[in-house]
Amino acid sequence: MSSVSIQIAQAVTDDINAYTFAIGAFTARRSYADWDEKFSDLNDMQVDVVYVSHQTSRDDAMMELDSATTMLYRPAVDIAVRKRFEDDARDTVTGRMNVSAVDPYVSLLEEIHELFVSRRNTDVLRSTTLDATWDESMVLSWVNQKKLRAGLFEGVVRITFNVSRAI
């Protein structure tokens, strides 16, 4: 049996791949964010689903005893949208990125966020047997300006779930 975090990350990946986004067809993949910082391995847009494997405070505890017979997990996943732009995406006079090149990826982040928020009171994750309920979503980064100046787009949506599982 896979860990709760791995099952949640895979279910989020499956749900993204089952949805039709305005930007058009793409395939998200579950990964460990082991990509090259300069995106040299990137030929087209890539959407990666990565379970958050660290906590930043005690309040972010990923698992705790819920009752004498259950554990409560708070797995979070980051959905990273990455794109390397070609030179023609820049304004020829100013050298800045054309907003029309960047806008579809910002819109995709919003769509991904809304996909999961809109299901907060329903069957949140369809491809898992876990009793996972949506807890919160946030866009951690709409646009990484430093990377954008280098012709790279990176935006991240984080989704957190609550999972109670018998032990």
PECOR-V463908 format. One record per pair of residues at least 4 apart in sequence whose ideal C-beta (glycine too) atoms are under 6 Angstrom apart, sorted by the first residue. I is the first residue (numbers start at 1). J is the second residue. D is the distance in whole Angstrom. If there is no record, write none. Layout:
[[I	J	D] [I	J	D]]
This chain:
[[2	6	4] [2	7	5] [4	73	5] [4	75	6] [4	163	5] [5	51	4] [5	75	4] [7	128	5] [7	130	6] [8	75	4] [8	161	6] [9	30	5] [9	49	5] [9	51	4] [9	77	5] [10	30	5] [11	125	4] [11	127	5] [11	128	4] [12	49	5] [12	77	5] [13	28	5] [13	30	5] [13	49	4] [14	127	4] [16	28	4] [17	27	6] [17	28	5] [19	115	6] [21	111	5] [23	104	5] [23	108	5] [26	45	6] [26	47	6] [28	47	4] [28	49	6] [30	49	5] [31	48	5] [31	50	6] [33	50	5] [36	40	5] [36	41	5] [39	84	5] [39	152	5] [42	46	6] [42	84	5] [45	83	5] [46	82	5] [47	81	5] [48	80	5] [49	77	6] [49	79	5] [50	78	5] [51	77	5] [52	76	4] [52	78	6] [55	60	4] [56	60	6] [62	74	6] [63	71	6] [63	73	5] [64	72	6] [66	70	4] [66	71	6] [66	72	4] [66	164	5] [69	166	6] [70	164	5] [70	166	5] [71	165	5] [71	167	5] [72	164	5] [73	163	4] [75	161	6] [76	158	6] [76	160	4] [77	159	6] [78	156	5] [78	158	5] [79	112	6] [79	157	5] [80	156	5] [81	105	6] [81	108	6] [81	109	6] [81	155	5] [82	154	5] [83	105	6] [83	153	4] [84	152	6] [85	89	4] [85	101	6] [85	151	5] [89	97	6] [89	98	6] [89	101	4] [90	95	6] [90	97	6] [91	96	5] [91	98	6] [97	101	6] [97	102	6] [97	148	6] [99	103	6] [105	153	5] [106	142	6] [109	139	6] [109	155	5] [109	157	6] [112	157	5] [113	137	5] [113	139	6] [113	157	5] [114	118	6] [116	134	6] [116	137	5] [116	159	5] [117	137	5] [119	124	5] [120	134	4] [124	132	6] [124	133	6] [124	134	5] [125	132	5] [130	163	5] [132	161	5] [132	163	5] [133	162	5] [135	160	4] [135	161	6] [135	162	5] [136	160	5] [137	159	5] [138	158	6] [139	157	5] [140	156	4] [140	158	5] [141	155	5] [141	156	5] [142	155	6] [143	148	6] [144	154	4] [147	152	4] [147	154	5]]
